């Protein structure tokens, strides 16, 4: 029914032209007008079924123009064939109708050209700008595995699925399941013939998003309406039938509720102020039951609690694009380029990367660079809350002028040329007050090998580790060897004291040294840079000391020794 109504809306101007022509030449009503309308309607139904134009004036204007041209061509051919000849006035009617539609489209185009600044302003009203993001916590902040590695493992586990040759993987979606960050991937049909022979897809895979050693689990859950189905069982057509006045942002993705039941989710939106600009602030989310095809639409704040991504990666990417480029309008972006930020394209999904914070909230990360083609430094990073759409831009001193995602990946790529390991999914964290890139290292097969931690504004300071914790400890040790050391924030700095059990002095940068020591009853290895405290080399076993430190379970980076016997 929705498609039939769409075809009627597409033919509004054709019906108007047919009505006027019938009044002027009633003898052509049966010979040319009605047959032309009928054939045009059939073509409009077919086109509407495959192209799914939204029920808005913006979306229906161009299809109306095409339908009017088709109707006019068929009508003229039938009128000539009938022997009645082509009525000159009807030609004028079609021309006037076409001119009106073209004028309408031209007005929309002009309005859109001058609407970029307002689009930026709407996003800006739901944004925050700060110098530095919250501090990284090794106990609470999840460090994710690249989705390429997860997909590779899922591909190898495909044999668990009956008739595996029928299926392939859909998009991988990050979400929290039972309090743990996970990757979920639906099983899709490979082609039309597999769909015709199948009776619904059998389920989905899930795997930890933070444990490189985890293996995928296949969850059986029959799904009839999927993104890879065809005709009336295809998800975008199901959503269109329920909500034809809403545009769909990006592809549908799978999310799993508390009971393990899968649901398909799609971000939908409408345009703003009679332009072709997306109204990001009023986006909504459609949730589809893949077993029944039942669809419901929700505002982000009212969506079911298990939904992580009310805003799709595609919409987040578009928000970054509009926010960064068009703060002063389209023409400034094209010519002046003042305050223009260009989002990088190194994300894992539609140019952005889903990341989790310590509370299990998901955001989309990207970094911005300069419009200068030779630039390889970042001008800030953004996190867009996947549930609320709030954009947070961090552009403090540590995040301005640092290397961008491409530079971070390049450092990893250069470390293992013989193994052909490459960097993937760079994410910037605030580690002890230092802007730091955390990068996955993958082998040529796409399997995870190591984590890399890279100081964002110093390509010579980096560390690798088989685990996130091990790489972090190695990185903190590398930071301690720099002249400035680690400038840990007050929130992560604590006071400690004890008796020196063992100690050693090793060379540091330039004229500095590193004092490494352990305390009695404490297995942590403490590292202290003597660049601002040359007398610290006088430390010896048995000394009672008090110091401020940033420490983890296995090591500590000393900031200052406040009490000592030397």
N, C-alpha and C positions, 0 to 999 in steps of 0.2 A: 504493500500500500504506500509506503514512504517513497519508493521509487516512482510510482505512478504520479503522486502529487508533485514530486520534483520535476518530472517531465512537463507537467502542466505549468509550473512556475517558470520553467525554461522557455516556454512558448507564449508568454504573456504578450509580447510585441507581435508575434505571429498571429495570435488570435485577434488582436486589435486591427492589424492590417487586413485580415480576412473579413472582419465585420464591415469595415469601410468599403472594401472592394465589392462585397455582396450587395451593399446598398446602392452602389453606383452601377454595377452590372449584374443584376440578379440572375440572368441566364447562365452566368459562369459558376453559380453556387454549386450545382451538382456536377458540372462538367470539369471544373478545375479547382475551385476553392476547397471544397470538402475533401476530395482525393488528396490534394496537396497537404492539407492539414493532417489527414490521417497518416500519410506516409512520413511526414515530418515528426508526428507524435511517436510513431514506432521507432524512428531513429533516435529521438530524444530519450525514450525509455531505455534503449540499449546503451546510449552514451552515459546517461545518468547512473545506470547500474555499475558501470566500470569506473567512471570518473568521480562520482559522489560529490557533486557541487553542494556547498553549504547553503542553507536557506537564509541568505543575507543578500541585500541589494548589491553589495560589493562582489560577491561570488556569482550572482546570477546575471549580472550585466553582460559580461562577455559571452556566456552561453546563449543569452537571448539574442545577441547580435548574430552569432553563428546560426541559430535556429531560424532567424528572420531571413538570412541569406539563403539557407536551404529551402525554406518555404517559397521564397520568391522565385528561385530557379525552377523548382518543380511546377509551381503555378504557371509561370511563363511558358514552359514546355507544354503543359496540358492545354493552356489557352490557345496556343498556336495549333496544336493537333486537333482541337475541336472545330477549327475554322472560324472561330469568333475573332481571332486576332488578339494582340496584346493591348489592353486599354492603357493609353498613355498616362492617365491620371493615377492608375494603380502603380505605375513605375515611380511616380512622384511620391506616392504614399510610402512605398518601401524605402525610397531614398531618404525621406524625412525621418522615418523611424530609425533607420540606420544612423543618420546624422545625430539624432537625439542621444542614442546609445553611445556613440563615439564621443560626443560632448561630455556626457556623464562620466565616461571613463577618463577623459582628459582632466576633468575637475578633480576626480579622485587621485589621479597621478600627481597633480600640482599640490593638493593638500598633503599627500604623503611625503613629497619632497621637503615640505616645510614642517613636517611633524616629528622629525628625529629628536629634536631637543626636548619636546614634551614627553616623548617615550623615555628618554634618559631621566627626565625629572621624576616621572612616575616610579621608576626603579629606585632612584636616589631617595625618595621619600620612605622607602622600605629598606634602607641600608644603614650601615654603621661604618665609620672610618676610624682606625686606631693605628698606633705605631707598631705594636707587636701582638701576636696572638697569645693565648694562654700558654703557660709553660708546659712542656712535655713532661709526662710522668711515666717512668719506665714500668711502674707497677700498674698503671691504670690506662694509659693511652695505647690503643691497639696499633700495632705496626702490621700493615697488610701484605699479603702475598699477591703478586701480580696476577690478574685474571687469566693471562696467557698460560701460566703454569697450571692453574686450576682447570682450564679448558683441556689442556693436554692430558691431564690425568683422567678427566671425564671421558675423553675420547677413547682412552685405553680400556675404560671400564664399560664401554658400550656393549660388550658381549653379554652383560648381565640382562640385557633387554631381549625379550622374545621377538623374533623376526627383526633383528637389528638392522638388516639391510633396508628396511622400510624407512628408517629414521636418521635424522641428523640432529645436531644441537642448535637451539635457538640462542638468543642473546643471554649472556650471563648477567645476573642481577645481584647486587650486594644488598644484604639486609640482615637484621638481627633476628635470630631464631633461638628461643629459650635462653636469651641473655647473651648469646655468643654471635659475633659477626660471622656471617656465612656468605658463600656464593651459591646461587641457585640458577640452574639452567633447565629450561623445558626441553622436552624431546619433540622435534618437529618432523613432519613428513618431508621426504626428499623431493617429491614431485607429484603432479596431478594423478598419475596412475597409481602411486602408492596410496594416495588419499582415497581413490575410488575403491581400492581393495581393502582398505583398513576400516576399522570400526572405532575410531577415536585413538588418540595418542595414549601410551600406557602410563606416563608419569613424568617424574623430573629427578634430576640429580642435585645433591647438595654436598658441599665440602667447606671446611673451615677457611675463612678468609684471612686468618692470622697465624695458622699453624702450617708451616711448610711441609711437615711430615704427615699431615692428615691425608686420608684416602677418601674418594667420593663414595657416597651412599645413594643407591637408587631407591626412590620412594614410589610405590605403585599408586597411581591416581588417574583413572581414566578421564580423558578430556576430549569432548566432542567439538567444542568451539575453540579454535586455536589460531595463532597468527599464521600458521602454515597451511590451514585448511583452505578450501576453495568454495566459491559461490556463497550461498547463504550461511555457511558455517565459518566463513572468514571473519576474524574479529573486527577488523575495521569497518566491515559492512554491518555487523551486528550493532556496533556502537553508533554508526551513522543512522541506522533505522530507528534507534531509540532517541537520539539527540541530533537531528539533522542540521540544527542551527549553530552547532559548535564545531570549530576546527580541531583536528587532532594533532598533537605535538609529538613528533618522533614516532617510534614504534611502540607497540604494546610490550609489557614486561610482566613477568610472573612474580607474585609475592605469596608467601605462605602464612596462614594464620596460626593461632596458638595450638590448634589441633592437627596441624600438618596438612590441612586442606589447601590446595593451590587456588589462587584467584588471579585473573588477568587484570592489569591496571593500565589506564591510559590517561594522560593529562590532556584536558581539552581547554579551549580558550575562545574568546571572541576578539574581534578587532576593535580598535579604539578610535572614536571620534570620526567616523566615516573616512578612515584611511586604511591602508594595508598594514598598519603597525599593530603588533600583538599587544593586547592589554594584559601584561604579565601579572599585574596586581590583582586581577579578578579571575585567575585561572581556577579550574576545578578539576576534580579527579573522578573518572568513571571506573567502577569496579564491576567486573563481569564474572559470573559463575561459569566456568568452562564446561560444566556438565549440562546445564540447562539453557545457557545463553542469556539468562536474565541479567540486565544491566541496571545499575543505579549510579546516580551522579551526586557528588558531595563537594561542599566547600572544604578546603584543606584542613581547617580546624575541626571539621565534623566527620572526617573520614574515619573508617575503622582503625582502631589503635595499632593493628599490625602493619598498616601501610607505612612504609618508610619514605616512599618517593611520590608524594603528591605532585611534585614538580619533576618532570622527566629530565634526563640528561640533555636532550635536545633543547628544551626550554631554558635550562640553566646556561647552556652554551650561547643561546641567543641573547639572554640577559647580559652576560659578560660582554658580548659583542656591542650591544647598544649602549651599555653603561660606559665602556672604555672609549668608544670611538666618537660618540655624538653628544658629549657634554655641551658643546657649543654649536651643535647643528651639523648638517650634512656638508655644507660648503666649507666650514672650517676643517672638517676631516679631509676633504678633497684637496684643499689648497693651503690653508694656514697651518693646520696640524698642531695648534696650540693645545696643550694638556691632553693630547690623544694617547690612549693606552691601547695596545694591540694584544688581545689574548693569544697566548701560544696554543699550538694544536697538538700537544704531546699527551693529552689525556687518553684514558682507556675507553671512554664511551662518549661519542659525540664531542670530542675535544676537551672533556672534563673528566676528572677522576673521582669516583666516590670514596670518601674517607669517613672514619668513625672517630668520635671523641670519647673521652673517658666515661661519659654517661650513656654511651650507646647511640647517640644521635648521629645521623648521617648527613654529610654535606658534600657538595661538589667543589673540588679544588681546581684552580688553574692559576697560572702566573701571567703577568702582563709584561710586554716589552715595548720598545720604542718603534714608531713607524719608520725609523731609519733602517734600511735593509741590512746595513752592516752591523747593527747593534746585536750584541749577544748577552746583554745584561737585563735584569728584571727591573721593573718600575713598581713592583708591588705584587701581592698575591691576594686572591679572593677565595672565600668559602661561602657557598650558597646553601642555606639550610634546605634539605630536600623535602622537608615536611611543610615549612612555612614560606619558603621563597625569599627569606631575608638574606640580603647580600652583605657580607662583611669584608671590607677591603683593609689590608694591612700594608702600609707604605712607610713604615718608620725607617730610620737611617740604616738599620741592618738589612732592610728589605729593598732598599733602593741602591742600584749600582751593583748588586750581587749578580752572580751568573744566573742565567735562566735555565729552564728545564733541559734545553738542548745542550747547554754546556755541562750540566750535571751528568747527563747520559754519556757525553763524550769522554768524560774522565773515566767512567767505568769501562767504556769500550776500549780505551787505550791500555788498560791494565792487563788484559788477557787476550792479546792478538793471536797467540798460538792456539788457544782453546776456542776462539771466536765467541766468547761470552759477551753479552751485551747488556746495557742498562735498560731498565723498563720501569714505568710508573714512578717517576720522581715526585715526591711530595715534600714540601717544606715545613719543618717543625721548628718551634722555639725551644731549643735544648740549652738549658742553663743560661738563657739570655742571648744565645748565639743562633742566628739564622742558619739552619742546617738542612741540606737536602738528604732525604732518605730514599735510596734507590734499590730496587730489586736487581739482582744479577742473574740472568737466565742463560742457559746453554743453547746451542743451535736448535735443539728439539723443543725449546720453550719451557724446560723444566727449571725450577728454582735452584740456585746454587749458593748464593750468599746475599747478605745485605751489605750495602755500602752507605756510610755516613760521610757527608762531604760538607765542609765549612763553605757557606754560600759565597762569601766574599774573599776566599783564599783557596785557590785550586790546589795548593800544596798541602793542605791539611785535610786528610781523609783517613778512613779506616774501614776494614772489612771484617765480617764475622759470619759464621754459619748460622747463628741465631741473632734475633734482634737485640737481646740483652748482651751477648758477647760483642757484637759490633759496636753497641753503645759504649761499653766499657773501654774497648780499644780506642774509640773516638775521643772519649774524655781524656784518655792518656795522651793522645796526639794533641789535643787542645792544650793540655798542661805543658807540653814541650814548646809551645809558641811563646813569644816574648810577652805578649799581653796576658797569657793564661786564660782561664775561663772566668768570665765575669758573671758568676751565678747570681740569680735574682735573690732578693731577701726571702722570698717565699720558699725557696729550695735550700737555702743556706742554714746550717745548724752549727752549734758549738759542741766540740768534743774535747776530751782530755784523757790522759793515760800515761803509762810508762812505756818508753820506746824499748821494744824487744830486740828487733834487728833493723839495720838500716844499711843503705848503700848509696853512693853518689855516682851518677852517670852524666855524661856530657849532654848539654841541652843546646838550644839555638845560640849562635854567636858566642858571647862570653858567659852565658848563664849555665847553670847546672841544674840537674834534677835530683832532688833528695827523695829517695823511695824508702819507706819504712813501714814496719808493722808494730802494733801495740800489744802488750801482754794481754792475753785473753780475747784478742780480736784478730780474726783471720783476714780482714780486709788489707789490701795493699794500698797505702796512701802515697800520693805523688805531690811534691811541692816544687814549684819553679822558683829558683833563687834570684831571678832577675831584679826583684825589688827588695831582696833580703839576702845579701851576700854572706852574712854571718851564719846562715842556716846550715852551711857546710860543716859547722863545728858540732852539729848534733852527733850524739853517740848513744850506744845502748845504755839504758838505765836512766836517761833524762826524763824528768816529769815535764810534760808540755800540755798547753791548752791551745786550741786552734779552731778556726771556722772552716767548714768543709761542706762540699756537696758530695754526697756519697750514696752508693747503691749497696746491694747485698754483698758484692764482692770487692769493690774498690771505692776509693774516695779521692777527690781532687781538692787539695788544701788551698784555701784562698789566702789565709793569713795565720801566722803563728803569733798568738797574743801573749803567751807566757812561756818562758823558757829559761834555762839556767845559764846560757852563754851570754 
